[in-house]
């Protein structure tokens, strides 16, 4: 059940002293652009290597607004400036399963989605569980997206293929055969691609998202 409210959205309180992050529903030439997870998050099971498709974005740094953070992350991960598309309302997904549409979140433009979870993070060979709140914006990538040299790669995904990945991860060859595109470091030939993080929640809640007018923003 989704509740509709008109209250300020305090993402710092949602993170409960943990990590505040950003993500993007990033569009370029009618395809969505996502990032490949880093190798330390790949898992090898059943004769294949599972690799996550995740949203462009990352942690907010000290003194940054959410918009400043997601703009910087797009430059760092996709080498592109962005033009944000304000949402009609922000869909909030709470860890306890509640869904809430917030009509006034304090930021202009509004994020399209905010999700709260406890996530597993791997840093310097250490694994920890961290309270996490992520604000996901919709945006157009102004420049031709490309992964930074030596970093993880980028995926181009059409809407139909994107939504199908929610129910069934695809081998890399099948992903490409269904219109997907990948640019970046060579992936293992046995790679199987699935959605995680912001990409997964965007697909899960796709029909509930109150998206802005992307066409008018392209002028």
Phi, psi and omega in degrees: 000136181252129179259138180254125182225166175229081182221155174299144180256115183261093185290333177294319177294323178298324181285347176052045178081003179266229188254131172258128185225173180228159175213172181225136157268092192260127182249140171212116179053050174071008173243152173272145181245126180231174184248147171279137178298156181289152184306329181293345177260358177287148177232142179248112179216147174059029177081013176218165179254115180276124181236131183272141168265120185233168181284147167301134180146183181173189187294144174284134179269163183303132177086354181274147164278168177298319180295318178298320182294313183290329176294316178296316182297323178297321176293319183288322188260333182236002177056036184221144166286163181230157170237110185288146176246113182292138179279156174291328176200159178263123174276123180253124178251110181273154182299331182277005177100351179292145172240138184219135173261117182256122185273342179220103185256002176090344178252146176230114005283164181281142168295149181280335184207140168232128178235145183238128178206170163259124185242162176263126179241143179243118179220128176050048177067011177249144179244132181218154174261127189231129170300140194213135172226129186233126176262121184252123179256156170260138184205156169263135174276118186286321183260165176295117184293141174206144179285142175300147182301131178083358180260182179289163187270180181240146175246140169253128187222127173285163186299314182297315179296318180302311182292329179290333180292341179294324183265337183209112172301150184240139169303149183306315182298321179289323176302312179295319180296337179263019174098358177287161181221145179224137172227130178151193177304148183299131178270156177302142181298339179264018183296136172238129189254133176221171182266144176213162176058224184300324179299318181294317182290326175299315179294319182297321185254016189311313184285350179260349184287134179262081187282151179279187181271095183292325183295317182292338182281346183280352181286000000 
